[in-house]
Amino acid sequence: MSGFRAVVVDKTEDSFSVGVKELTPADLPAGDVTIRVAYSSLNYKDGLACIPNGKIVKTYPFVPGIDLSGTVVESRDPRFREGDEVIVTGYELGVSHFGGFSEYARVPADWVVPLPQGLTLKEAMAIGTAGFTAALSIQRLEENGVHPGRGPVIVTGATGGVGSTAVAMLAKLGYHVVASTGKAAEHDYLRQLGAKEILGRDEVTDTSRPLQKERWAGAVDPVGGKTLAYLLCTIKYGGSVAVSGLTGGSEVVTTVFPFILRGVNLLGIDSVYCPMDVRVKLWERLASDLKPPRLLDSIGREITLDQLPAAAASILNGEVRGRTIVRLQDA
């Protein structure tokens, strides 16, 4: 650990750079647990961290990466010992605290989740924050009465990280999954994940009437904007929409009618500060009933640290499907 590689972003008044650099242990921030990072993953937020006006990174120079999995090499907290395999997602990782795009990381112990039995370190990063967000969305829908017998569930932005994992998880649980995407070339991919029906992006934005035909028992929506407004108009009586993103815009123009005439629930999903007791139990579900089939074959693709800057640009351009796993170690 005398020296190790990391992706570092740096910004001054006159310049911005992103690339792989050599760091030392002294460069790592304070923390209770030092981890040899095996894998990270690429999320939309990481792409924003790798551009000068992404408004994610607070101070420079900085190591992005909101996810990591690896092995503890040093711990000052009795909950973790050398050799433990662990996961870290959310909190301030990759935002104001050096993140997972590094061969070593040092983090507060309160952020660390033991790797549950049934998941490998690589599989954990094929899930990552996006898959955790999908799982939290599904759990919140379940808690509000959505189940396979209630009717179809729609997933918007279905080829993205949240969408892909949500489609696969819901299909595994026995739901009739309808996937919405703007990518006509990815229909076969979505069917392989378990989607029974596929709608184009333009089919889920009609908000001409405040209430429309009841279609969905529930929805997983990482898109927001007009798409969320449409979902609220078309959710069945007593159904729920779990919203976790804003790739379609942050403003939602709607009425009170879905809420007061159909009892629709709008569920806000935040995986960043999800309480640790909920987080641990949900990761255990992600290792069992919510673990997507053929996770590494169908949803995840692997890149190296050196390939990461180019991949970060691709995710911002909507050119990435599923989950991108970043390999930090050769063995």
Protein Blocks (a to p, Z undefined) as FASTA:
>chain_A
ZZccdddddddfkbccdddddddfklpccdfbdcddfbdcddfklmmmmpfklomafbdc
ddehjbdcdddfbdcbfkbcehiacddeejjeoklgccfkbfbdcddfklpccddehiaf
klmmmnmmmlmmmmmmmmmmmmnopafkloccddehklbmklmmmmmmmmmnopacdddd
fbfklmmmmmmnopabdcdfklmmcckbfbdcdfbfbdcdfkgmmllmmmmmmgcehiac
ddfbfknojbdcddfklmmmnopacddddfklgcfklmmmmmmmmmmmmmcghklmmmpc
cddfklmmmmmmmmmnopaghjadddfbfZZ
